[in-house]
Amino acid sequence: MNLAAHMTDQGAGAPTADGGDLRMLFHRLNNQLGIILAHAELLEVKAADDIARARATQVVSSVLEAMGTAREIRNKTEPAGV
């Protein structure tokens, strides 16, 4: 399934003039990234060895970076004053 079809299945339509659909998509993305972050942090704490801990730490760092990127995209796509 391609991204557009998946988004349609998830109830995401074309952006409206007020950007409501985009805000909802960013909200969903941040929720999903937050869930990944929570799982990665739990794996990091409970890792049995240094290699597993390092991998979990990398996932935590990558998710935090992805959250920052999503925030930047949102800030560039939303009209001023929103």
C-alpha positions in Angstrom: 0.0 0.0 0.0 1.4 3.4 -0.9 1.4 6.4 1.6 -1.5 8.2 0.0 -3.7 5.1 0.2 -2.6 4.4 3.8 -3.4 8.0 4.8 -6.8 7.8 3.2 -7.5 4.6 5.1 -6.5 6.3 8.3 -9.0 9.1 7.6 -6.6 11.8 6.5 -7.8 13.8 3.6 -6.4 16.6 1.6 -5.4 19.6 3.7 -8.1 22.2 4.3 -7.7 25.9 3.9 -7.2 26.3 7.7 -4.6 23.5 7.9 -6.8 21.4 10.3 -5.9 18.2 8.5 -2.2 18.9 8.6 -2.4 19.7 12.3 -4.2 16.4 12.9 -1.5 14.5 10.9 1.3 16.2 12.9 -0.5 15.4 16.1 -0.8 11.7 15.1 2.8 11.6 14.0 4.0 13.0 17.3 1.8 10.5 19.2 3.4 7.6 17.2 6.9 8.9 17.7 6.2 9.3 21.4 5.1 5.7 21.6 8.3 4.6 19.8 10.3 6.8 22.2 8.7 5.3 25.3 9.5 1.8 24.1 13.0 2.6 23.1 13.7 4.2 26.5 12.3 1.2 28.3 14.5 -1.1 26.2 17.5 1.2 27.0 16.9 0.9 30.7 16.3 -2.9 30.7 19.0 -3.8 28.2 20.9 -6.9 29.2 24.2 -5.8 27.7 26.1 -2.8 26.4 25.4 -3.5 22.7 21.7 -3.7 23.2 21.8 -0.6 25.4 23.7 1.3 22.7 21.2 0.3 20.0 18.3 1.4 22.1 20.1 4.7 22.8 20.5 5.2 19.1 16.8 4.6 18.6 16.0 7.2 21.3 18.3 9.7 19.7 16.8 9.1 16.2 13.2 9.5 17.5 14.1 12.7 19.2 15.6 14.0 16.0 12.5 12.9 14.0 10.3 14.7 16.5 12.4 17.9 15.9 12.2 17.5 12.2 8.4 17.1 12.4 8.2 20.2 14.5 10.3 22.1 11.9 8.1 20.9 9.0 5.0 21.9 11.0 6.4 25.4 11.7 7.2 25.9 8.0 3.8 24.7 6.7 1.5 26.4 9.2 0.4 30.0 8.5 1.9 32.6 10.8 0.1 33.1 14.1 -1.3 29.6 14.4 
